[in-house]
Amino acid sequence: MNIEMTEAILLTVFTAATPLLLAALGELVTERSGVLNLGVEGMMIMGAVAGFAFAQMTGNAYLGAIGGVVVGTLFSLSFAFLAITLVTNQVATGLALTILGLGVSGLWGESYIGLAGVRMETIVIPFLSEIPIIGRPLFAQDAIFYVSIALVIGISYFLFKTRAGLILRSVGDNHGSAHALGISVTKVRYLAVMFGGACSGLAGAHLSLVYTPQWVENMTAGRGWIALALVVFASWRPMRVIAGAYLFGAVGIAQLHIQALGYDIPSQLLSSLPYIATIVVLVIISRNRRLTLINTPASLGKGFVPDR
Amino acid sequence: MRIELERRAQPSALFAMLSPFIALGITLVAGVIMFKVMGLPPIDALYAFFIEPLIEVWSLHELAIKAAPLILIATGLAVCFRSSNWNIGAEGQFVMGAVAGSILPILFPEQTGAWVLPAMMIMGMAGGAAWGAIPAWLKNQFGANEILTSLMLVYVAQLILDWLVRGIWRDPDGYNFPESRGFSPEQILPEVLESGRAHYGAVFAIIGALVVWFMLARTMKGFEIKVIGDSPRAGQFAGFSAKRTTMFAFLIAGAFAGLAGISEVSGAIQQLRPVISPGYGFIAIIVAFLGRLNPLGIFAAGLILALSYLGSEAAQISLGISDKVGRVFQGLLLFFVLACDTLIHYRLKLVFSSNSARET
């Protein structure tokens, strides 16, 4: 395998991994606050259709991406109202968000089917992009890719080095104690859910503006669910999300390259690889129950009603 | 202004009964707003959606055809959800049931004895149950999250079906269309009444709902499921095994979804195609919650959600409304059902100043 091909493969892996990385990072923050939002797929598909729509309207891919973020955030608010204010069952509410997102995006995007989208340009960073092998894949990318890398570092720092991050984690680990200390559990959780919505919206916009600049119904194809699995895989640590996302990006891309090599493998088997890999990874991670228990936010998925 | 919750001393029986109806009412109001926004006459649109499909005999048959798989799947899901097993992969279990049940008609079309149809149904149930057993086993053995594994298996099942009908199961006389051979007449689930297309899947749905209702309401197994779901620790002290309950719930849900799958294929489609379900496995989740996880409630809820499928077809034909509107209705309905269920356990209080809560 020559250098050019390696570069090309790495580039596609990073591009395919970016939506997974973004959505998983957002969900990680949400889950660290103790809220399990299973609606990632729905928020992502809303981000995808909104990103496409706003880019069409304005002719500008960046405004499209911002549209995706805004719509993802607003959409997550409906989940927050139910799951946090009305303390509904979080699993069921997350599912509702996904079903609703798939429905609304299908209706909204109906007139966009078959239209050519606006592609977000790549930003080539001088000098760095000339490093052999990793230069082009890392430093000749779209803006959303750079944002995703910055978010990994930013979220790591925020969660483990700042007071606000400590507050967020304390709400996720023991909402009763956090409330007793005078922390507004509700406010922290609303913000965490909205951040998750923003990230998922951006992840969706990446799909419809960078990965495949067009609108296709259900174009997220289960990526939101894979992102949820990535959070478990990463045992709620941002740095490990990056490893998981690129691993899954590689699995997703592998099918294209294996097909190009001309082996006689059914395309359906290759298409099922990301889903099977998700199951395998979940099993491997979950086997070590102590490790999982130590890292899982202790209040994850439990509603909180302050007793006054 | 903000909303505060006050826990009721006892769950409100009134709201337990009313909440699905309130949710339906809010969904209709949301529908009126949605049609207004889309620039459509709301009353005509709602009429086309929810009344038109009910006034002709043939469309009542269509309603039964659509409602049967929803009711069957949701009944199985109720067993899962009541025991806190979050099986969201019923769509995959439906597909694998259809695949397993189609082995006989596709590979042995000449077998036309009276045993064939029952054998197909049993194989369908076995296929769905086997597919449902995978996430249950992974949960019991490794602690893998069943929500994610069961959902991932939906995609795998759909790809297996796709591979079969485009590959080894493609009809040799089918001009290369991705379809299996048509089933022999003896391998097709017969119609129940002479007046229309509704097949025996509807009968299965009625029997299935009654059996599960009896099990949940009147048997020890039903009690075990409820205890494990409400409090796994209490269940342990009572000697109930959470793992056994998980496997049981997934097997039941898988078998019901599988039966729905083979009934749909054998009764309605009469061959295998790359896509055999308009999302029944997912919409059944809404049916289960709208029916308050009670098989009798699920029966009514299944008819309502089936109406949303038919309504979107009818409204598309008569008013040119996008058939996607039905999907939005379905999503909204689940949202409102969950929100209204809060009223069962809590009283809502509107608080206008942020300090008043502290004084009480």
Interface residues (C-beta under 8 A of the other chain):
Chain A: L38 S78 L82 T85 L86 V87 T88 N89 V91 A92 T93 L95 A96 L97 I99 L100 G101 L102 G103 V104 G106 L107 E110 A221 G222 W225 L228 A229 V232 P266 Q268 L269 S271 S272 Y275 I276 T278 I279 L282 V283 S286 R287 R289 T292 V305 R308
Chain B: R2 I3 L5 R7 W86 I88 L138 F142 G143 A144 N145 I147 L148 T149 L151 M152 L153 Y155 V156 L159 I160 D162 W163 R166 G167 F282 I283 I285 I286 F289 S322 K324 V325 R327 V328 F329 Q330 G331 L332 L334 F335 L338 A339 D341 T342 Y346 A357 R358 T360
